[in-house]
Amino acid sequence: MPAPKPAPPDDRRSPVGEALAWSTRIMAIGIAMFLPGVVGGWLDDRFGLRFLGPAGFLVGFAASLFWLNGIAVERKD
């Protein structure tokens, strides 16, 4: 017999608090998407390479997709 799911916490945030929480999540995901590419571009300039910038943007994009998927799964449950 599977264990019962715990009851969801009684969340009584105001609509403004909920909006601020979502805006923080969205900004953090945007930074996580953009920052690896910027660091990769800086490393490219510093060491004379040409692949770390685009690779950083791809890694950041993939990380943000995983993060968004985690939020979607969390909201679904």
PDB file of N, CA, C and O in Angstrom:
ATOM      1  N   MET A   1       0.849  -1.177   0.000  1.00  0.00           N
ATOM      2  CA  MET A   1       0.000   0.000   0.000  1.00  0.00           C
ATOM      3  C   MET A   1       0.893   1.238   0.000  1.00  0.00           C
ATOM      4  O   MET A   1       1.748   1.369   0.876  1.00  0.00           O
ATOM      5  N   PRO A   2       0.716   2.166  -0.976  1.00  0.00           N
ATOM      6  CA  PRO A   2       1.570   3.348  -1.033  1.00  0.00           C
ATOM      7  C   PRO A   2       1.268   4.308   0.112  1.00  0.00           C
ATOM      8  O   PRO A   2       0.145   4.396   0.610  1.00  0.00           O
ATOM      9  N   ALA A   3       2.304   5.014   0.503  1.00  0.00           N
ATOM     10  CA  ALA A   3       2.139   5.989   1.583  1.00  0.00           C
ATOM     11  C   ALA A   3       1.294   7.155   1.093  1.00  0.00           C
ATOM     12  O   ALA A   3       1.425   7.571  -0.058  1.00  0.00           O
ATOM     13  N   PRO A   4       0.438   7.681   1.942  1.00  0.00           N
ATOM     14  CA  PRO A   4      -0.387   8.811   1.508  1.00  0.00           C
ATOM     15  C   PRO A   4       0.468  10.064   1.338  1.00  0.00           C
ATOM     16  O   PRO A   4       1.469  10.256   2.030  1.00  0.00           O
ATOM     17  N   LYS A   5       0.046  10.909   0.402  1.00  0.00           N
ATOM     18  CA  LYS A   5       0.747  12.171   0.186  1.00  0.00           C
ATOM     19  C   LYS A   5       0.462  13.107   1.350  1.00  0.00           C
ATOM     20  O   LYS A   5      -0.655  13.143   1.866  1.00  0.00           O
ATOM     21  N   PRO A   6       1.488  13.876   1.769  1.00  0.00           N
ATOM     22  CA  PRO A   6       1.224  14.841   2.834  1.00  0.00           C
ATOM     23  C   PRO A   6       0.305  15.948   2.316  1.00  0.00           C
ATOM     24  O   PRO A   6       0.289  16.257   1.124  1.00  0.00           O
ATOM     25  N   ALA A   7      -0.436  16.517   3.209  1.00  0.00           N
ATOM     26  CA  ALA A   7      -1.325  17.615   2.836  1.00  0.00           C
ATOM     27  C   ALA A   7      -0.489  18.820   2.422  1.00  0.00           C
ATOM     28  O   ALA A   7       0.555  19.081   3.020  1.00  0.00           O
ATOM     29  N   PRO A   8      -0.934  19.561   1.402  1.00  0.00           N
ATOM     30  CA  PRO A   8      -0.174  20.738   0.990  1.00  0.00           C
ATOM     31  C   PRO A   8      -0.171  21.777   2.097  1.00  0.00           C
ATOM     32  O   PRO A   8      -1.154  21.908   2.827  1.00  0.00           O
ATOM     33  N   PRO A   9       0.925  22.520   2.231  1.00  0.00           N
ATOM     34  CA  PRO A   9       0.964  23.540   3.276  1.00  0.00           C
ATOM     35  C   PRO A   9      -0.070  24.622   2.986  1.00  0.00           C
ATOM     36  O   PRO A   9      -0.381  24.906   1.829  1.00  0.00           O
ATOM     37  N   ASP A  10      -0.580  25.203   4.018  1.00  0.00           N
ATOM     38  CA  ASP A  10      -1.571  26.263   3.883  1.00  0.00           C
ATOM     39  C   ASP A  10      -0.832  27.543   3.502  1.00  0.00           C
ATOM     40  O   ASP A  10      -0.302  28.241   4.366  1.00  0.00           O
ATOM     41  N   ASP A  11      -0.802  27.843   2.221  1.00  0.00           N
ATOM     42  CA  ASP A  11      -0.057  28.985   1.705  1.00  0.00           C
ATOM     43  C   ASP A  11      -1.006  30.168   1.573  1.00  0.00           C
ATOM     44  O   ASP A  11      -1.908  30.168   0.735  1.00  0.00           O
ATOM     45  N   ARG A  12      -0.792  31.163   2.403  1.00  0.00           N
ATOM     46  CA  ARG A  12      -1.669  32.331   2.401  1.00  0.00           C
ATOM     47  C   ARG A  12      -0.905  33.590   2.004  1.00  0.00           C
ATOM     48  O   ARG A  12      -1.035  34.637   2.638  1.00  0.00           O
ATOM     49  N   ARG A  13      -0.107  33.471   0.948  1.00  0.00           N
ATOM     50  CA  ARG A  13       0.611  34.648   0.470  1.00  0.00           C
ATOM     51  C   ARG A  13      -0.344  35.579  -0.255  1.00  0.00           C
ATOM     52  O   ARG A  13      -1.322  35.151  -0.868  1.00  0.00           O
ATOM     53  N   SER A  14      -0.034  36.850  -0.168  1.00  0.00           N
ATOM     54  CA  SER A  14      -0.832  37.821  -0.907  1.00  0.00           C
ATOM     55  C   SER A  14      -0.529  37.690  -2.397  1.00  0.00           C
ATOM     56  O   SER A  14       0.499  37.126  -2.771  1.00  0.00           O
ATOM     57  N   PRO A  15      -1.401  38.200  -3.239  1.00  0.00           N
ATOM     58  CA  PRO A  15      -1.120  38.151  -4.677  1.00  0.00           C
ATOM     59  C   PRO A  15       0.184  38.871  -5.049  1.00  0.00           C
ATOM     60  O   PRO A  15       0.890  38.448  -5.964  1.00  0.00           O
ATOM     61  N   VAL A  16       0.493  39.943  -4.345  1.00  0.00           N
ATOM     62  CA  VAL A  16       1.743  40.658  -4.619  1.00  0.00           C
ATOM     63  C   VAL A  16       2.943  39.794  -4.232  1.00  0.00           C
ATOM     64  O   VAL A  16       3.943  39.770  -4.949  1.00  0.00           O
ATOM     65  N   GLY A  17       2.854  39.094  -3.119  1.00  0.00           N
ATOM     66  CA  GLY A  17       3.932  38.197  -2.708  1.00  0.00           C
ATOM     67  C   GLY A  17       4.126  37.062  -3.692  1.00  0.00           C
ATOM     68  O   GLY A  17       5.257  36.679  -3.993  1.00  0.00           O
ATOM     69  N   GLU A  18       3.034  36.527  -4.190  1.00  0.00           N
ATOM     70  CA  GLU A  18       3.112  35.459  -5.198  1.00  0.00           C
ATOM     71  C   GLU A  18       3.737  35.988  -6.493  1.00  0.00           C
ATOM     72  O   GLU A  18       4.551  35.302  -7.112  1.00  0.00           O
ATOM     73  N   ALA A  19       3.363  37.192  -6.902  1.00  0.00           N
ATOM     74  CA  ALA A  19       3.937  37.786  -8.110  1.00  0.00           C
ATOM     75  C   ALA A  19       5.432  38.028  -7.938  1.00  0.00           C
ATOM     76  O   ALA A  19       6.206  37.789  -8.866  1.00  0.00           O
ATOM     77  N   LEU A  20       5.846  38.496  -6.770  1.00  0.00           N
ATOM     78  CA  LEU A  20       7.271  38.712  -6.521  1.00  0.00           C
ATOM     79  C   LEU A  20       8.041  37.395  -6.529  1.00  0.00           C
ATOM     80  O   LEU A  20       9.164  37.340  -7.029  1.00  0.00           O
ATOM     81  N   ALA A  21       7.454  36.347  -5.986  1.00  0.00           N
ATOM     82  CA  ALA A  21       8.117  35.042  -5.992  1.00  0.00           C
ATOM     83  C   ALA A  21       8.301  34.542  -7.424  1.00  0.00           C
ATOM     84  O   ALA A  21       9.364  34.027  -7.769  1.00  0.00           O
ATOM     85  N   TRP A  22       7.274  34.692  -8.255  1.00  0.00           N
ATOM     86  CA  TRP A  22       7.388  34.250  -9.652  1.00  0.00           C
ATOM     87  C   TRP A  22       8.368  35.110 -10.433  1.00  0.00           C
ATOM     88  O   TRP A  22       9.117  34.589 -11.260  1.00  0.00           O
ATOM     89  N   SER A  23       8.377  36.416 -10.188  1.00  0.00           N
ATOM     90  CA  SER A  23       9.322  37.270 -10.919  1.00  0.00           C
ATOM     91  C   SER A  23      10.754  36.934 -10.526  1.00  0.00           C
ATOM     92  O   SER A  23      11.653  37.003 -11.364  1.00  0.00           O
ATOM     93  N   THR A  24      10.980  36.573  -9.276  1.00  0.00           N
ATOM     94  CA  THR A  24      12.312  36.157  -8.843  1.00  0.00           C
ATOM     95  C   THR A  24      12.727  34.872  -9.535  1.00  0.00           C
ATOM     96  O   THR A  24      13.868  34.751  -9.981  1.00  0.00           O
ATOM     97  N   ARG A  25      11.821  33.913  -9.630  1.00  0.00           N
ATOM     98  CA  ARG A  25      12.131  32.660 -10.341  1.00  0.00           C
ATOM     99  C   ARG A  25      12.477  32.925 -11.800  1.00  0.00           C
ATOM    100  O   ARG A  25      13.445  32.373 -12.323  1.00  0.00           O
ATOM    101  N   ILE A  26      11.689  33.765 -12.454  1.00  0.00           N
ATOM    102  CA  ILE A  26      11.912  34.039 -13.871  1.00  0.00           C
ATOM    103  C   ILE A  26      13.243  34.744 -14.083  1.00  0.00           C
ATOM    104  O   ILE A  26      13.975  34.414 -15.016  1.00  0.00           O
ATOM    105  N   MET A  27      13.570  35.715 -13.224  1.00  0.00           N
ATOM    106  CA  MET A  27      14.853  36.404 -13.358  1.00  0.00           C
ATOM    107  C   MET A  27      16.020  35.456 -13.113  1.00  0.00           C
ATOM    108  O   MET A  27      17.030  35.527 -13.813  1.00  0.00           O
ATOM    109  N   ALA A  28      15.896  34.579 -12.138  1.00  0.00           N
ATOM    110  CA  ALA A  28      16.973  33.622 -11.851  1.00  0.00           C
ATOM    111  C   ALA A  28      17.173  32.666 -13.025  1.00  0.00           C
ATOM    112  O   ALA A  28      18.308  32.323 -13.355  1.00  0.00           O
ATOM    113  N   ILE A  29      16.094  32.238 -13.653  1.00  0.00           N
ATOM    114  CA  ILE A  29      16.215  31.351 -14.814  1.00  0.00           C
ATOM    115  C   ILE A  29      16.872  32.094 -15.977  1.00  0.00           C
ATOM    116  O   ILE A  29      17.701  31.525 -16.688  1.00  0.00           O
ATOM    117  N   GLY A  30      16.508  33.348 -16.169  1.00  0.00           N
ATOM    118  CA  GLY A  30      17.129  34.144 -17.226  1.00  0.00           C
ATOM    119  C   GLY A  30      18.621  34.337 -17.000  1.00  0.00           C
ATOM    120  O   GLY A  30      19.411  34.255 -17.940  1.00  0.00           O
ATOM    121  N   ILE A  31      19.003  34.591 -15.767  1.00  0.00           N
ATOM    122  CA  ILE A  31      20.426  34.741 -15.450  1.00  0.00           C
ATOM    123  C   ILE A  31      21.151  33.424 -15.652  1.00  0.00           C
ATOM    124  O   ILE A  31      22.264  33.400 -16.178  1.00  0.00           O
ATOM    125  N   ALA A  32      20.531  32.334 -15.238  1.00  0.00           N
ATOM    126  CA  ALA A  32      21.156  31.017 -15.421  1.00  0.00           C
ATOM    127  C   ALA A  32      21.297  30.665 -16.898  1.00  0.00           C
ATOM    128  O   ALA A  32      22.182  29.893 -17.267  1.00  0.00           O
ATOM    129  N   MET A  33      20.441  31.219 -17.741  1.00  0.00           N
ATOM    130  CA  MET A  33      20.533  30.967 -19.172  1.00  0.00           C
ATOM    131  C   MET A  33      21.632  31.823 -19.811  1.00  0.00           C
ATOM    132  O   MET A  33      22.318  31.368 -20.726  1.00  0.00           O
ATOM    133  N   PHE A  34      21.798  33.033 -19.342  1.00  0.00           N
ATOM    134  CA  PHE A  34      22.675  34.007 -19.980  1.00  0.00           C
ATOM    135  C   PHE A  34      24.110  33.984 -19.448  1.00  0.00           C
ATOM    136  O   PHE A  34      25.056  34.149 -20.218  1.00  0.00           O
ATOM    137  N   LEU A  35      24.275  33.786 -18.165  1.00  0.00           N
ATOM    138  CA  LEU A  35      25.589  33.906 -17.532  1.00  0.00           C
ATOM    139  C   LEU A  35      26.632  32.910 -18.043  1.00  0.00           C
ATOM    140  O   LEU A  35      27.776  33.322 -18.240  1.00  0.00           O
ATOM    141  N   PRO A  36      26.322  31.627 -18.273  1.00  0.00           N
ATOM    142  CA  PRO A  36      27.355  30.719 -18.796  1.00  0.00           C
ATOM    143  C   PRO A  36      27.902  31.154 -20.152  1.00  0.00           C
ATOM    144  O   PRO A  36      29.087  30.962 -20.427  1.00  0.00           O
ATOM    145  N   GLY A  37      27.064  31.732 -20.998  1.00  0.00           N
ATOM    146  CA  GLY A  37      27.534  32.214 -22.293  1.00  0.00           C
ATOM    147  C   GLY A  37      28.455  33.414 -22.159  1.00  0.00           C
ATOM    148  O   GLY A  37      29.440  33.532 -22.888  1.00  0.00           O
ATOM    149  N   VAL A  38      28.137  34.303 -21.228  1.00  0.00           N
ATOM    150  CA  VAL A  38      28.987  35.472 -20.996  1.00  0.00           C
ATOM    151  C   VAL A  38      30.342  35.035 -20.448  1.00  0.00           C
ATOM    152  O   VAL A  38      31.381  35.521 -20.894  1.00  0.00           O
ATOM    153  N   VAL A  39      30.330  34.131 -19.495  1.00  0.00           N
ATOM    154  CA  VAL A  39      31.594  33.627 -18.940  1.00  0.00           C
ATOM    155  C   VAL A  39      32.378  32.886 -20.023  1.00  0.00           C
ATOM    156  O   VAL A  39      33.598  33.026 -20.108  1.00  0.00           O
ATOM    157  N   GLY A  40      31.690  32.105 -20.845  1.00  0.00           N
ATOM    158  CA  GLY A  40      32.367  31.416 -21.938  1.00  0.00           C
ATOM    159  C   GLY A  40      32.969  32.385 -22.940  1.00  0.00           C
ATOM    160  O   GLY A  40      34.074  32.154 -23.431  1.00  0.00           O
ATOM    161  N   GLY A  41      32.265  33.464 -23.255  1.00  0.00           N
ATOM    162  CA  GLY A  41      32.800  34.483 -24.148  1.00  0.00           C
ATOM    163  C   GLY A  41      34.019  35.168 -23.561  1.00  0.00           C
ATOM    164  O   GLY A  41      34.983  35.455 -24.271  1.00  0.00           O
ATOM    165  N   TRP A  42      33.975  35.428 -22.259  1.00  0.00           N
ATOM    166  CA  TRP A  42      35.127  36.030 -21.596  1.00  0.00           C
ATOM    167  C   TRP A  42      36.327  35.083 -21.641  1.00  0.00           C
ATOM    168  O   TRP A  42      37.452  35.510 -21.903  1.00  0.00           O
ATOM    169  N   LEU A  43      36.083  33.803 -21.386  1.00  0.00           N
ATOM    170  CA  LEU A  43      37.171  32.828 -21.460  1.00  0.00           C
ATOM    171  C   LEU A  43      37.706  32.699 -22.886  1.00  0.00           C
ATOM    172  O   LEU A  43      38.906  32.510 -23.083  1.00  0.00           O
ATOM    173  N   ASP A  44      36.824  32.801 -23.878  1.00  0.00           N
ATOM    174  CA  ASP A  44      37.275  32.779 -25.274  1.00  0.00           C
ATOM    175  C   ASP A  44      38.233  33.936 -25.549  1.00  0.00           C
ATOM    176  O   ASP A  44      39.294  33.739 -26.141  1.00  0.00           O
ATOM    177  N   ASP A  45      37.860  35.136 -25.122  1.00  0.00           N
ATOM    178  CA  ASP A  45      38.721  36.302 -25.329  1.00  0.00           C
ATOM    179  C   ASP A  45      40.035  36.176 -24.579  1.00  0.00           C
ATOM    180  O   ASP A  45      41.091  36.550 -25.090  1.00  0.00           O
ATOM    181  N   ARG A  46      39.965  35.653 -23.381  1.00  0.00           N
ATOM    182  CA  ARG A  46      41.164  35.570 -22.539  1.00  0.00           C
ATOM    183  C   ARG A  46      42.167  34.541 -23.065  1.00  0.00           C
ATOM    184  O   ARG A  46      43.375  34.780 -23.032  1.00  0.00           O
ATOM    185  N   PHE A  47      41.676  33.408 -23.546  1.00  0.00           N
ATOM    186  CA  PHE A  47      42.566  32.326 -23.959  1.00  0.00           C
ATOM    187  C   PHE A  47      42.629  32.137 -25.477  1.00  0.00           C
ATOM    188  O   PHE A  47      43.278  31.204 -25.948  1.00  0.00           O
ATOM    189  N   GLY A  48      41.970  32.999 -26.245  1.00  0.00           N
ATOM    190  CA  GLY A  48      42.025  32.908 -27.694  1.00  0.00           C
ATOM    191  C   GLY A  48      41.274  31.719 -28.268  1.00  0.00           C
ATOM    192  O   GLY A  48      41.657  31.193 -29.313  1.00  0.00           O
ATOM    193  N   LEU A  49      40.235  31.297 -27.617  1.00  0.00           N
ATOM    194  CA  LEU A  49      39.421  30.176 -28.099  1.00  0.00           C
ATOM    195  C   LEU A  49      38.192  30.711 -28.822  1.00  0.00           C
ATOM    196  O   LEU A  49      37.950  31.918 -28.836  1.00  0.00           O
ATOM    197  N   ARG A  50      37.422  29.817 -29.417  1.00  0.00           N
ATOM    198  CA  ARG A  50      36.246  30.270 -30.153  1.00  0.00           C
ATOM    199  C   ARG A  50      34.995  29.456 -29.849  1.00  0.00           C
ATOM    200  O   ARG A  50      33.950  29.707 -30.450  1.00  0.00           O
ATOM    201  N   PHE A  51      35.064  28.507 -28.952  1.00  0.00           N
ATOM    202  CA  PHE A  51      33.920  27.610 -28.779  1.00  0.00           C
ATOM    203  C   PHE A  51      33.255  27.708 -27.411  1.00  0.00           C
ATOM    204  O   PHE A  51      32.143  27.208 -27.241  1.00  0.00           O
ATOM    205  N   LEU A  52      33.895  28.331 -26.439  1.00  0.00           N
ATOM    206  CA  LEU A  52      33.329  28.331 -25.094  1.00  0.00           C
ATOM    207  C   LEU A  52      32.107  29.240 -24.952  1.00  0.00           C
ATOM    208  O   LEU A  52      31.203  28.934 -24.175  1.00  0.00           O
ATOM    209  N   GLY A  53      32.068  30.336 -25.680  1.00  0.00           N
ATOM    210  CA  GLY A  53      30.897  31.216 -25.630  1.00  0.00           C
ATOM    211  C   GLY A  53      29.642  30.512 -26.114  1.00  0.00           C
ATOM    212  O   GLY A  53      28.665  30.428 -25.371  1.00  0.00           O
ATOM    213  N   PRO A  54      29.642  30.002 -27.346  1.00  0.00           N
ATOM    214  CA  PRO A  54      28.447  29.278 -27.806  1.00  0.00           C
ATOM    215  C   PRO A  54      28.129  28.045 -26.956  1.00  0.00           C
ATOM    216  O   PRO A  54      26.962  27.738 -26.711  1.00  0.00           O
ATOM    217  N   ALA A  55      29.171  27.342 -26.511  1.00  0.00           N
ATOM    218  CA  ALA A  55      28.932  26.175 -25.655  1.00  0.00           C
ATOM    219  C   ALA A  55      28.296  26.605 -24.335  1.00  0.00           C
ATOM    220  O   ALA A  55      27.427  25.909 -23.808  1.00  0.00           O
ATOM    221  N   GLY A  56      28.725  27.745 -23.802  1.00  0.00           N
ATOM    222  CA  GLY A  56      28.133  28.263 -22.566  1.00  0.00           C
ATOM    223  C   GLY A  56      26.670  28.603 -22.743  1.00  0.00           C
ATOM    224  O   GLY A  56      25.849  28.314 -21.873  1.00  0.00           O
ATOM    225  N   PHE A  57      26.337  29.224 -23.883  1.00  0.00           N
ATOM    226  CA  PHE A  57      24.926  29.538 -24.125  1.00  0.00           C
ATOM    227  C   PHE A  57      24.089  28.267 -24.263  1.00  0.00           C
ATOM    228  O   PHE A  57      22.949  28.228 -23.800  1.00  0.00           O
ATOM    229  N   LEU A  58      24.634  27.239 -24.887  1.00  0.00           N
ATOM    230  CA  LEU A  58      23.895  25.973 -24.999  1.00  0.00           C
ATOM    231  C   LEU A  58      23.703  25.318 -23.633  1.00  0.00           C
ATOM    232  O   LEU A  58      22.626  24.806 -23.325  1.00  0.00           O
ATOM    233  N   VAL A  59      24.751  25.339 -22.824  1.00  0.00           N
ATOM    234  CA  VAL A  59      24.645  24.761 -21.478  1.00  0.00           C
ATOM    235  C   VAL A  59      23.639  25.552 -20.639  1.00  0.00           C
ATOM    236  O   VAL A  59      22.832  24.965 -19.918  1.00  0.00           O
ATOM    237  N   GLY A  60      23.688  26.873 -20.731  1.00  0.00           N
ATOM    238  CA  GLY A  60      22.735  27.703 -19.993  1.00  0.00           C
ATOM    239  C   GLY A  60      21.307  27.468 -20.436  1.00  0.00           C
ATOM    240  O   GLY A  60      20.394  27.424 -19.612  1.00  0.00           O
ATOM    241  N   PHE A  61      21.112  27.316 -21.738  1.00  0.00           N
ATOM    242  CA  PHE A  61      19.771  27.047 -22.257  1.00  0.00           C
ATOM    243  C   PHE A  61      19.259  25.703 -21.754  1.00  0.00           C
ATOM    244  O   PHE A  61      18.109  25.589 -21.329  1.00  0.00           O
ATOM    245  N   ALA A  62      20.118  24.687 -21.803  1.00  0.00           N
ATOM    246  CA  ALA A  62      19.711  23.358 -21.323  1.00  0.00           C
ATOM    247  C   ALA A  62      19.410  23.385 -19.823  1.00  0.00           C
ATOM    248  O   ALA A  62      18.435  22.785 -19.371  1.00  0.00           O
ATOM    249  N   ALA A  63      20.246  24.078 -19.059  1.00  0.00           N
ATOM    250  CA  ALA A  63      20.011  24.164 -17.610  1.00  0.00           C
ATOM    251  C   ALA A  63      18.694  24.872 -17.314  1.00  0.00           C
ATOM    252  O   ALA A  63      17.957  24.460 -16.418  1.00  0.00           O
ATOM    253  N   SER A  64      18.394  25.928 -18.055  1.00  0.00           N
ATOM    254  CA  SER A  64      17.138  26.639 -17.813  1.00  0.00           C
ATOM    255  C   SER A  64      15.928  25.785 -18.189  1.00  0.00           C
ATOM    256  O   SER A  64      14.887  25.868 -17.537  1.00  0.00           O
ATOM    257  N   LEU A  65      16.057  24.965 -19.235  1.00  0.00           N
ATOM    258  CA  LEU A  65      14.948  24.068 -19.576  1.00  0.00           C
ATOM    259  C   LEU A  65      14.706  23.036 -18.480  1.00  0.00           C
ATOM    260  O   LEU A  65      13.560  22.738 -18.143  1.00  0.00           O
ATOM    261  N   PHE A  66      15.785  22.493 -17.927  1.00  0.00           N
ATOM    262  CA  PHE A  66      15.620  21.550 -16.815  1.00  0.00           C
ATOM    263  C   PHE A  66      14.977  22.237 -15.607  1.00  0.00           C
ATOM    264  O   PHE A  66      14.120  21.659 -14.938  1.00  0.00           O
ATOM    265  N   TRP A  67      15.396  23.460 -15.340  1.00  0.00           N
ATOM    266  CA  TRP A  67      14.841  24.207 -14.216  1.00  0.00           C
ATOM    267  C   TRP A  67      13.347  24.476 -14.435  1.00  0.00           C
ATOM    268  O   TRP A  67      12.539  24.295 -13.524  1.00  0.00           O
ATOM    269  N   LEU A  68      12.988  24.909 -15.646  1.00  0.00           N
ATOM    270  CA  LEU A  68      11.576  25.148 -15.950  1.00  0.00           C
ATOM    271  C   LEU A  68      10.757  23.862 -15.854  1.00  0.00           C
ATOM    272  O   LEU A  68       9.618  23.883 -15.385  1.00  0.00           O
ATOM    273  N   ASN A  69      11.331  22.751 -16.294  1.00  0.00           N
ATOM    274  CA  ASN A  69      10.645  21.479 -16.185  1.00  0.00           C
ATOM    275  C   ASN A  69      10.415  21.119 -14.713  1.00  0.00           C
ATOM    276  O   ASN A  69       9.348  20.622 -14.353  1.00  0.00           O
ATOM    277  N   GLY A  70      11.397  21.367 -13.883  1.00  0.00           N
ATOM    278  CA  GLY A  70      11.235  21.096 -12.449  1.00  0.00           C
ATOM    279  C   GLY A  70      10.129  21.937 -11.834  1.00  0.00           C
ATOM    280  O   GLY A  70       9.375  21.448 -10.992  1.00  0.00           O
ATOM    281  N   ILE A  71      10.025  23.190 -12.241  1.00  0.00           N
ATOM    282  CA  ILE A  71       8.955  24.047 -11.729  1.00  0.00           C
ATOM    283  C   ILE A  71       7.597  23.538 -12.213  1.00  0.00           C
ATOM    284  O   ILE A  71       6.631  23.515 -11.450  1.00  0.00           O
ATOM    285  N   ALA A  72       7.525  23.132 -13.471  1.00  0.00           N
ATOM    286  CA  ALA A  72       6.268  22.623 -14.012  1.00  0.00           C
ATOM    287  C   ALA A  72       5.820  21.355 -13.306  1.00  0.00           C
ATOM    288  O   ALA A  72       4.639  21.195 -12.999  1.00  0.00           O
ATOM    289  N   VAL A  73       6.758  20.452 -13.047  1.00  0.00           N
ATOM    290  CA  VAL A  73       6.422  19.204 -12.356  1.00  0.00           C
ATOM    291  C   VAL A  73       5.998  19.504 -10.924  1.00  0.00           C
ATOM    292  O   VAL A  73       5.066  18.884 -10.412  1.00  0.00           O
ATOM    293  N   GLU A  74       6.670  20.443 -10.278  1.00  0.00           N
ATOM    294  CA  GLU A  74       6.330  20.826  -8.898  1.00  0.00           C
ATOM    295  C   GLU A  74       4.925  21.413  -8.837  1.00  0.00           C
ATOM    296  O   GLU A  74       4.172  21.112  -7.910  1.00  0.00           O
ATOM    297  N   ARG A  75       4.564  22.238  -9.801  1.00  0.00           N
ATOM    298  CA  ARG A  75       3.234  22.849  -9.819  1.00  0.00           C
ATOM    299  C   ARG A  75       2.154  21.828 -10.150  1.00  0.00           C
ATOM    300  O   ARG A  75       1.004  21.983  -9.737  1.00  0.00           O
ATOM    301  N   LYS A  76       2.515  20.790 -10.890  1.00  0.00           N
ATOM    302  CA  LYS A  76       1.539  19.765 -11.289  1.00  0.00           C
ATOM    303  C   LYS A  76       1.114  18.916 -10.112  1.00  0.00           C
ATOM    304  O   LYS A  76      -0.045  18.515 -10.010  1.00  0.00           O
ATOM    305  N   ASP A  77       2.070  18.637  -9.207  1.00  0.00           N
ATOM    306  CA  ASP A  77       1.768  17.739  -8.073  1.00  0.00           C
ATOM    307  C   ASP A  77       0.871  18.367  -7.079  1.00  0.00           C
ATOM    308  O   ASP A  77       0.528  17.742  -6.075  1.00  0.00           O
TER     309      ASP A  77
END
